[in-house]
Amino acid sequence: MNLGIITAASGYELAQIKPWIDSLIRTGYTGKIAVMLYDQKDEIAEYLYEKGVRVFYGEKRPLTHIATQRFQDYTWLLKDEYFADVTHVLHTDIRDVLFQSNPVDVMSQWQNENLVATAEGICFRHEDWNGEGIEENFGKNAFMKLADEQVLCSGIIGVK
């Protein structure tokens, strides 16, 4: 397995993202790491470069939220030559995820799966942000079909 790890940052200060990269490095992970920055903050970019992270710059689009835009932008980021030999990709949120062990070891348990995601532990009916978003964007019928289904966390997703 050749794992690449990607994340996005928008509106954060260095102190908010430093734990993510520091915890990842402490696990012994030596693979490819890329961060999509939506703010031109030199302090953050310089810190990431020092840690061996490839930095990509994105531009916020007004008709979407960064929580969904990042996934659209990952499609072109992952086409970069930097990722040519990557077989598996792990996306995590940058502000609220800390690594406790090497993600290669964890993802190896799931290497034959096409998608690995975590549940929020709540269904759409009881989760305001996701439930309201489904209903607002896709209508009441779509919401009712999903109302009792588990919400998947967009903050940790692995793909093959």
Disulfide bonds with the S-S distance in Angstrom:
none
